[in-house]
């Protein structure tokens, strides 16, 4: 057995001592089904040697392998990503209309309103400003916008890959959306065609439209469209609207610091608006200036100068009283030309110089006396003889209240309504020299007291109007009938509904300052009622006339002799009556008015050139502190009219009448107050000779009214109404009992009957 074991042939392994048998058969370690766990010391030494010699090379080969695989998979992903992007673009692009149908939408029409001398009053429309050419606006504006919004604007093709990549990296690192990669072209595309929704579809469409814009338009055209349409906050679209809104100037005159502020608003127009947060707007403008310096658009000196400019605080709303006029014009415009389909220019009747004078006068008086006299609001309306409104101030400050008190607020005119009472009496046959007894009077249960309880006995109508005596006005209303007074007021220009009762003599029916002032115009122009208007002409931006007022003719509403008498009487209001503070070098006339408890104070006066009405009061109807029409309103009127007539040749008031009082004053016989039966003409023995009823030649100067007797000046504008319980009630709308102003008995009534309440 031993020999047999010794003669057995064992397989040998490569590298083993018995490498080969005599038959030449051998296997290696790899040939074993289950490799041996035994390792020779030589092999271990050999492995260690190889490892030490080739470690570095295997490490190098492994690194390159990783990079290669990374590059490979990135390439694969890029291909698939490109396919996905292309598919997305095709999908959302297919949902858009054909590119051949794309066109730039029209910019929202701008309505430019200018004064009689061509100065801008206001811009109206969706944009709030006209379009300005790139070459017309301040060069700082486009430079500032490009520096902060799209510094590679002139080099990219509508999409900025560098800017987009930078924004993506910043957003990924920050973990939230903080930067956008949109170019100015993309922003314009979004503003022109798309909604601001942050969706994939909108972004794809934005890119396609940006490429189309770059293909169809030059860079300058794209930039000009962008600057004239982009939103700058506070309701301003476009650089012109924004410049007017924040700086009160055209975009043509914007400085470097102002341009930087405008450019800074584009990031967050509402939040950064200087009308809301001037400090934030200023900080943002500093960044814009730094960006302009980095881009070489400005020098270091220019940057320092601009940064030293103080922060601009804009009013919270459009300011300036001319905006009241603009709002009124916008209300009238549709009736004149219909829908506005393109940019138009409106030539208004307003004189901007007079408008500013009126605004300054109203604001100054309220600033000086408002707290002391409890006055918060005032209006002024000035109209020339043709009916053209030359100035209209609708309140103390347009930026804080856009409600136009001049054309919309109805208030009690008080004694400023009395001229229509006296005009009706003159038309019924009375004259300025007719006499009435100024004494306490009772009409039914109503007792219209004079202001301060002062009475003057027998006075002429001229004196009664100059002194604004309530009792005489009530008597005249009873004589001619309230209906005649209402008819006269409507004929002259009052449009509001008027209560046909005796208390109308004291101005208890409400009217607007605009219509009350317009109703005095026939006194100033000789008896004609022109159409009150704010618009002279409307034309397109190219000059095509869409509307022209053309002047036209005004109907006569008052006879010349009545105009002469009224002007003679109302001249006395300024010379010796309640409006002496209004007097100035020109022949002028008018009437004061004060409603109950000084809730409203008026003065409406006129020369042969202008008719101007002034009102002071409070929106909530609270009483002022003893403010009458002869105080603040007369002062404001005086300031305005003196400035308005500077350098203008003096003209007398139309019509004249010469007072010829008799030696003995005999009251007229008081006729029936039945509205259907006019009062008879008084006899020649009452107040004047028969020839005095005919108006004197127009070339004669108006004679001053002489009072029938010396008297203390009073303002009889106050009205106290009796309450049901017999006490004196202070009410906003005093209404006399039903018996007052209703159908009266058809009988002759004496003055003693009226005084006694019969």
C-alpha angles and dihedrals in degrees: 000000000000091000091048093052089049093051093052115114113228122198114247129216126228110269092020122121092253096052098162141021126220089259091055096238117140139156132202129222089265091061093066118101090216109027117228119257091215117099125185120236089238092058091049090052091048092051092050091051093049091047093053092047098044103032094099095047093049090050090051092048090049093052093050089048092055092047091047093051090046091051091047095052092043089054091049092048091047090054093049091042090052090050090050093048092047090049091050092048091048092047097050093035090056089058091059124084118264112285090236089068096051117113138162109265117235116264114249107272116260121215111209115197117196134183126244090273095047099260117142114259099174146322119234134185135073093305098041092216143056124257114265124202118242090242091050101052124077108284089227091070100064091038092053093046094050093046094055102029109032117000093175093050095123094047106044127078098235095293123066109211092185094051092043092052092048091051092049093051092047092049093048093049093045093047093227140062107276105141135042125209096207118132124219087259091055091047090051091049090052093048093047103043115006145060120247092247113135099228133133091243093054091048093051092048090048091056093048092048091047090054089049092050092051089050096049102037140040122248092253092051091050092048092048092050090048095050092048095050109031119107117251099181134256092065095302119133115185132014095275093055091044093049091050091044098050105024105022091235141094122272085244090071102042116134127222095262091047092049090052090052091051092049091049092057093066093078093060111355098183098042096043098042111130087224088065107027114006092176093057090046090052093049091051091049089056089059090050091053090050090051091050090051091050090052092049094243093127136022125247090253092053090049093052092047093049093046091053092058111109120252114272116236111197123199116258090246141012106298134203128078091250086078089071087061092046092053091051091049091052090054092052097042100080091057090055104044107002119223118010109233101169143014112303137182121220119203104208130198093235121115104216092206091056090043091057091046091053093048093049093050095050094046095045094053092048092046091051101040107014099101095038095049098029094242121148106160141042139171136198129193124184123187130179126222092270093058094255113144107231098181137003126180112187099188148336097285128006093198092064099036127020093186107120107224092180096064104018110033115086114205136167109269095204113193091351083084094059097089089072089053091052092043090055089049092050091049087052090057106274122128134206087259094054110118131229131175111248102211139122108299132194122201108186103309093335123100114187103202125202117244109278091005092273120148131184106196117220110017136160120250088248091058093042092055094043090051092039094231111189097201093058092048090052091049092052091049090053090049099051097027128246090262091063090052092050091048092050093049093049091046090054095051112280108137103177121097111268126205110239099222136108095262088069085083088074097047102257095148113086125243137168122253090241096055094041091052092046090052090061093054095087088059089057099044101042103269105315126129110214125191109264108233143168099191126073100172142352121206138166121253087260092055103258108147113234098172137008123184089211094197097258127190128292122218120237111248101169130043115245093242091053090050090052092051094046093048090049091052097043091048084066090060089064097037104043106354141073097306102055089128089065096058119117139156096290124080102260141167138184148129136259124219136191124180125214115309091358094288090143129024121192143177121180113181140157149194127199087274108041140021112206131184126193129191131183128186145099130288093230093051096244113156121260120226103269094309111161133184090259092060124051096002093051091047093050090046092051094050093048098044095046090055093042093053098044109132093003117127112252116254128189121236114264118266127015135222128189118217114225106175117191122240091243119045112221119179119236117253105257112235128207115292092219106140091219096057118061118221117257121251110264119247122262091252091069112085103319149022119269092250091060092072090074115084115249121238113291091238093068115093117244113266117232116249113249118210116238089233137002110277141172114253112252136171106227097189099115120104126192116189123203115240124223091263093055096256124118110264125200106213134166094232109028110201119185121225118285092259091064113090095000128115109316131207113269099239137109110270123200127212089250090058092054093046090049093049095248 
